[in-house]
Amino acid sequence: MPGTVDTLLESNLESVDSAEALCVDAAKQLGLDEDAGMDLGLAVREAMVNAVAHGNKYSPNKKVRLVLEPRADSLRITIADEGEGFDLNRVPDPTHSENLMRGSGRGLLLIQTFVDEFTVKKSAAGGAEVTLVKYVISD
């Protein structure tokens, strides 16, 4: 089983790619099948884009903290930005008819679709801290 990864990433799109690759690789090492790994990678990509673009606003002075915690039965991923944070309950539902044409909000829905657990809270730095958990189902 791979060990815990705890790293600070720049607020740019290259970091989004790096985070996705790290998570897909960790998922594969834990035994998730290819489809589940790709789904998890998409969820991580969406969470990272939110952290980089909405949270840190691409600021070169702000970092995104990525923590991967492999466990016997799951992979726990925490992504924390240094932005203003947000209240998940205040994000408009992208499936409501009045929001269908909005350019934002769908990423959070995708994340929730592809992981088994999803939580949002204020990070120690004051920004958003999202935690994604994907369970490994063994036969």
Stockholm file with secondary structure:
# STOCKHOLM 1.0

chainA/1-139         MPGTVDTLLESNLESVDSAEALCVDAAKQLGLDEDAGMDLGLAVREAMVNAVAHGNKYSPNKKVRLVLEPRADSLRITIADEGEGFDLNRVPDPTHSENLMRGSGRGLLLIQTFVDEFTVKKSAAGGAEVTLVKYVISD
#=GR chainA/1-139 SS CCCCEEEEEESSHHHHHHHHHHHHHHHHHHTCCHHHHHHHHHHHHHHHHIIIIIISTTCTTCEEEEEEEECSSEEEEEEECSSCCCCGGGSCCTTSGGGTTCSSSHHHHHHHHHCSEEEEEECTTSSEEEEEEEECCCC
#=GC SS_cons         CCCCEEEEEESSHHHHHHHHHHHHHHHHHHTCCHHHHHHHHHHHHHHHHIIIIIISTTCTTCEEEEEEEECSSEEEEEEECSSCCCCGGGSCCTTSGGGTTCSSSHHHHHHHHHCSEEEEEECTTSSEEEEEEEECCCC
//
